[in-house]
C-alpha cells in the first residue's frame, strides 16, 4: 500500500497535471502529460534525532530517467513543499557512481535548514533551490513542444551527436555518415578523428556504431547509440552484445534508438535468451525519436 504522504502527492499531481500513469515494472515511476514527463517518487520517514531521511534509488529506475524530461521527487513526513530534483542536473553525478550490491544508489536528505542531498560516493549537495511545485511546472511547460517533426536516420544521428557535444563529450560518427548530418536542426560539431588505440581489436565493430560518446580527452566509452530507423533492431543488439561480452565497454550506456512503433520489437528482441544470459538486457535502454528531439531542445535552451 502506498504511504499516505505519497498518496496525497499523487492526488495533487492529478489535480495539477492530470492523472499520473504508473510504469508496469516499478512501484515508483510515473508518467504525466502523456508520458512526456517522468516522475520518480520516493518516500522515507525522518530519523528524528538526526533529521535525515534515507532513500534507495533503484539503478533500473534511474536508467529509465535518462534522456527524458524527468524529476526525482523526494517526500517525507510533515513536508511543507516537495523536493523536486530535475534528473538532468544530477545525471553526470549518477554516471560517476556504482550502485550498491542490492542494485540501489543510496541517498539521504537532511531536512533541517539548509536542506541537503547526500549521495553515497558523491557527497552532499545543497538542494534548497529545488523545493516547490515551480520546478515541476517548469518541466511540464518545457515538455509541451507540440508535434515532433518527421525525422530520419541521419537527423537522429545529428541530434544525438549534438547532445553529446553540448554535454562535453567527444563524438564519434562513422566517417561515411558524416556528410549526411543535418546542420539545419543542430549547431555544427566536430567528430572525433579516430577511436582510441586501446580498442584496435574491436575497431571493426565500434566504427559501425551510429553514435559514440567518449569522455573528452580520454578513451572511456561513455555511451553507444544504434539508430534503427528501418534496419533490424536485432543487428544493433548483436553489435552491442559483442562489445559487452568482451568487457571493453564496461560502465557504458547502450541505447537502441527508434520510432515508438518499434518498441514492441525491441522488447521482443532484448528478452531473447542470448541477451538475458549475457546481461545486456539489464544495461540496454530504448530511446524513441521524441525522447531525442525533446532532450536536444532542453539542452539548447
C-alpha positions as CSV (number, residue, x, y, z in Angstrom):
1,X,0.0,0.0,0.0
2,X,1.4,3.5,-0.9
3,X,2.1,5.6,2.1
4,X,-0.4,8.4,2.8
5,X,2.3,11.1,2.0
6,X,2.8,9.5,-1.4
7,X,-0.9,9.1,-1.9
8,X,-1.5,12.8,-1.2
9,X,1.3,13.8,-3.5
10,X,-0.2,11.7,-6.3
11,X,-3.6,13.3,-5.7
12,X,-2.1,16.8,-6.0
13,X,-0.2,15.7,-9.2
14,X,-3.6,14.6,-10.7
15,X,-5.2,18.0,-9.9
16,X,-2.3,20.0,-11.3
17,X,-1.3,17.9,-14.4
18,X,-3.8,15.1,-14.9
19,X,-3.9,11.6,-13.7
20,X,-0.4,10.1,-13.4
21,X,0.3,6.7,-15.0
22,X,2.4,4.2,-13.1
23,X,5.0,2.2,-15.1
24,X,4.3,-1.5,-15.1
25,X,7.6,-2.7,-13.7
26,X,8.1,-0.1,-11.0
27,X,6.3,1.0,-7.9
28,X,7.8,4.4,-8.0
29,X,8.0,5.5,-11.7
30,X,5.1,7.6,-13.1
31,X,4.4,9.4,-16.3
32,X,2.4,12.6,-16.7
33,X,1.4,14.8,-19.6
34,X,1.0,11.8,-22.0
35,X,4.3,10.4,-20.7
36,X,6.4,13.4,-21.8
37,X,7.5,14.0,-18.1
38,X,8.6,11.1,-15.9
39,X,8.5,11.2,-12.1
40,X,10.5,9.0,-9.8
41,X,8.7,9.2,-6.4
42,X,10.5,8.2,-3.2
43,X,9.2,8.4,0.3
44,X,11.0,8.0,3.6
45,X,10.4,8.5,7.3
46,X,12.6,11.1,9.0
47,X,15.2,9.9,11.6
48,X,14.0,12.4,14.4
49,X,17.3,12.9,16.2
50,X,19.5,13.3,13.1
51,X,16.7,15.0,11.0
52,X,17.6,12.9,8.0
53,X,15.5,10.7,5.6
54,X,17.0,7.6,3.9
55,X,16.3,6.5,0.4
56,X,17.2,3.7,-2.0
57,X,17.2,4.7,-5.7
58,X,17.0,1.6,-7.9
59,X,19.5,1.6,-10.7
60,X,16.9,0.2,-13.1
61,X,14.6,3.1,-12.3
62,X,17.3,5.7,-12.6
63,X,18.2,4.3,-16.0
64,X,14.6,4.9,-17.1
65,X,15.0,8.6,-16.5
66,X,17.9,9.1,-18.8
67,X,17.3,11.2,-21.9
68,X,13.8,12.2,-20.8
69,X,12.3,15.2,-19.0
70,X,12.5,13.6,-15.6
71,X,12.2,14.6,-12.0
72,X,13.2,12.8,-8.8
73,X,10.6,13.5,-6.1
74,X,11.8,13.1,-2.5
75,X,9.0,13.0,0.0
76,X,9.0,12.8,3.9
77,X,6.6,13.4,6.8
78,X,5.5,16.9,7.7
79,X,7.0,18.2,4.5
80,X,5.8,21.7,3.6
81,X,6.9,21.6,-0.1
82,X,8.0,18.7,-2.2
83,X,11.7,18.3,-3.1
84,X,11.7,18.0,-6.9
85,X,15.1,17.5,-8.4
86,X,15.5,17.5,-12.2
87,X,17.4,14.4,-13.1
88,X,19.4,16.3,-15.8
89,X,21.0,18.4,-13.0
90,X,22.4,15.2,-11.4
91,X,22.8,12.9,-14.4
92,X,26.6,13.3,-14.5
93,X,26.8,12.6,-10.8
94,X,24.8,9.3,-11.2
95,X,27.1,8.4,-14.2
96,X,30.1,8.5,-11.9
97,X,28.5,6.2,-9.2
98,X,28.2,2.5,-8.9
99,X,25.1,1.1,-7.3
100,X,25.4,-1.0,-4.1
101,X,25.1,-4.8,-4.2
102,X,21.3,-4.6,-3.9
103,X,21.2,-2.6,-7.2
104,X,20.4,0.8,-5.5
105,X,22.1,4.1,-5.2
106,X,21.9,5.2,-1.5
107,X,20.6,8.7,-0.8
108,X,19.9,10.8,2.2
109,X,18.1,14.1,2.6
110,X,19.0,16.3,5.6
111,X,15.7,18.0,6.2
112,X,16.9,20.7,8.6
113,X,17.9,24.2,7.3
114,X,19.5,24.1,4.8
115,X,18.1,21.1,3.0
116,X,20.9,18.9,1.6
117,X,21.0,15.8,-0.5
118,X,23.7,13.2,0.2
119,X,24.5,10.6,-2.5
120,X,26.9,7.8,-1.3
121,X,30.1,8.1,-3.2
122,X,29.5,11.7,-4.4
123,X,28.9,13.8,-1.3
124,X,26.5,16.5,-0.2
125,X,24.6,19.0,-2.3
126,X,22.5,22.0,-1.2
127,X,19.1,21.5,-2.8
128,X,17.1,24.4,-1.4
129,X,16.6,25.7,-4.9
130,X,14.6,22.6,-5.8
131,X,11.8,23.0,-3.3
132,X,8.3,23.7,-4.5
133,X,5.9,23.0,-7.4
134,X,7.5,25.6,-9.6
135,X,10.2,23.1,-10.6
136,X,7.7,20.7,-12.0
137,X,5.7,23.5,-13.6
138,X,8.8,24.4,-15.5
139,X,9.4,20.9,-16.7
140,X,5.8,20.4,-17.8
141,X,5.9,23.7,-19.7
142,X,9.2,22.7,-21.5
143,X,7.8,19.3,-22.4
144,X,4.8,20.8,-24.3
145,X,6.7,21.1,-27.6
146,X,3.8,20.1,-29.9
147,X,4.3,17.8,-32.8
148,X,7.7,16.2,-33.4
149,X,8.8,16.7,-37.0
150,X,9.4,13.7,-39.2
151,X,13.0,12.6,-38.5
152,X,15.2,10.2,-40.4
153,X,18.3,8.2,-39.5
154,X,20.8,11.0,-40.3
155,X,18.8,13.6,-38.5
156,X,18.7,11.5,-35.3
157,X,22.4,10.9,-35.6
158,X,22.8,14.7,-35.8
159,X,20.7,15.3,-32.7
160,X,22.4,12.6,-30.6
161,X,25.9,13.9,-31.7
162,X,24.8,17.4,-30.8
163,X,23.5,16.3,-27.4
164,X,26.9,14.6,-26.7
165,X,28.8,17.7,-27.8
166,X,26.7,20.0,-25.6
167,X,27.3,17.7,-22.7
168,X,31.0,17.9,-23.1
169,X,31.8,14.5,-24.8
170,X,33.9,13.7,-27.8
171,X,31.6,12.4,-30.5
172,X,32.3,9.6,-33.0
173,X,30.1,9.1,-36.0
174,X,31.1,6.7,-38.8
175,X,33.0,8.5,-41.5
176,X,30.6,7.5,-44.3
177,X,27.7,9.1,-42.3
178,X,29.3,12.5,-41.5
179,X,28.5,14.2,-44.9
180,X,24.8,13.3,-44.3
181,X,24.5,15.1,-41.0
182,X,21.8,17.8,-41.0
183,X,23.1,21.1,-39.7
184,X,19.7,22.8,-40.2
185,X,18.5,21.2,-37.0
186,X,21.6,21.5,-34.8
187,X,24.7,23.6,-34.4
188,X,27.7,22.0,-36.2
189,X,30.0,20.0,-34.0
190,X,33.3,18.3,-34.7
191,X,33.5,14.5,-34.9
192,X,36.5,12.7,-33.3
193,X,39.1,11.7,-35.9
194,X,39.6,8.2,-34.7
195,X,38.8,5.8,-31.9
196,X,41.3,5.2,-29.0
197,X,44.1,2.8,-29.8
198,X,43.0,0.6,-26.8
199,X,40.0,-0.5,-29.0
200,X,42.0,-1.5,-32.1
201,X,40.9,-5.1,-31.7
202,X,37.3,-4.0,-31.8
203,X,37.6,-1.4,-34.5
204,X,35.5,-3.3,-37.0
205,X,32.6,-3.4,-34.6
206,X,32.9,0.1,-32.9
207,X,33.4,2.0,-36.1
208,X,30.0,0.9,-37.3
209,X,28.1,2.1,-34.2
210,X,25.9,5.1,-35.3
211,X,27.0,7.4,-32.5
212,X,29.5,7.1,-29.7
213,X,30.1,9.5,-26.8
214,X,33.6,9.4,-25.3
215,X,34.9,11.2,-22.2
216,X,36.6,14.3,-23.7
217,X,40.4,13.8,-24.0
218,X,40.1,10.2,-22.7
219,X,39.5,6.7,-24.0
220,X,36.4,5.7,-22.0
221,X,33.3,4.8,-24.0
222,X,30.5,6.7,-22.1
223,X,27.5,5.8,-24.3
224,X,26.8,3.9,-27.5
225,X,23.7,4.6,-29.8
226,X,22.3,2.5,-32.6
227,X,19.7,4.2,-34.7
228,X,17.4,1.6,-36.1
229,X,15.2,3.6,-38.5
230,X,14.4,0.7,-40.8
231,X,17.2,-1.8,-40.2
232,X,16.6,-4.9,-37.9
233,X,16.9,-4.0,-34.2
234,X,18.4,-7.4,-33.6
235,X,21.6,-6.4,-35.6
236,X,22.2,-3.5,-33.3
237,X,21.7,-5.6,-30.2
238,X,24.2,-8.2,-31.6
239,X,26.8,-5.5,-32.1
240,X,26.2,-4.3,-28.5
241,X,26.4,-7.8,-27.2
242,X,29.8,-8.4,-28.8
243,X,31.2,-5.3,-27.1
244,X,29.5,-6.1,-23.8
245,X,30.8,-9.7,-23.7
246,X,34.5,-8.8,-24.3
247,X,34.3,-6.4,-21.4
248,X,35.9,-3.5,-23.2
249,X,32.8,-1.3,-22.9
250,X,32.0,-1.6,-19.2
251,X,30.2,1.2,-17.4
252,X,28.9,2.2,-20.8
253,X,25.3,3.1,-21.6
254,X,23.9,1.1,-24.5
255,X,20.9,2.7,-26.4
256,X,18.7,1.5,-29.2
257,X,17.0,4.5,-30.8
258,X,13.9,4.1,-33.0
259,X,10.3,5.1,-33.5
260,X,7.9,4.3,-30.7
261,X,6.1,2.0,-33.1
262,X,9.1,-0.4,-32.9
263,X,9.3,-0.5,-29.1
264,X,7.4,-3.8,-29.1
265,X,10.0,-5.3,-31.5
266,X,12.8,-4.1,-29.2
267,X,11.2,-5.7,-26.2
268,X,10.8,-9.0,-28.0
269,X,14.4,-9.0,-29.1
270,X,16.1,-7.8,-25.9
271,X,14.2,-10.6,-24.0
272,X,15.8,-13.3,-26.2
273,X,17.7,-15.9,-24.1
274,X,21.1,-14.7,-25.5
275,X,20.7,-11.2,-24.2
276,X,19.3,-12.4,-20.9
277,X,22.3,-14.7,-20.4
278,X,24.9,-12.1,-21.4
279,X,23.4,-9.5,-19.1
280,X,22.9,-6.9,-22.0
281,X,19.2,-6.8,-21.2
282,X,20.0,-5.2,-17.8
283,X,22.1,-2.3,-19.2
284,X,20.4,-1.6,-22.6
285,X,17.9,1.3,-23.0
286,X,15.3,2.1,-25.6
287,X,15.0,5.8,-26.7
288,X,12.3,6.9,-29.1
289,X,12.8,9.7,-31.6
290,X,10.6,12.0,-29.5
291,X,12.9,11.5,-26.5
292,X,15.9,12.5,-28.5
293,X,14.2,15.5,-30.0
294,X,12.9,16.9,-26.7
295,X,16.3,16.1,-25.0
296,X,18.1,18.2,-27.6
297,X,15.6,21.0,-27.3
298,X,16.0,21.1,-23.4
299,X,19.8,21.3,-23.7
300,X,19.7,24.0,-26.4
301,X,17.6,26.1,-24.1
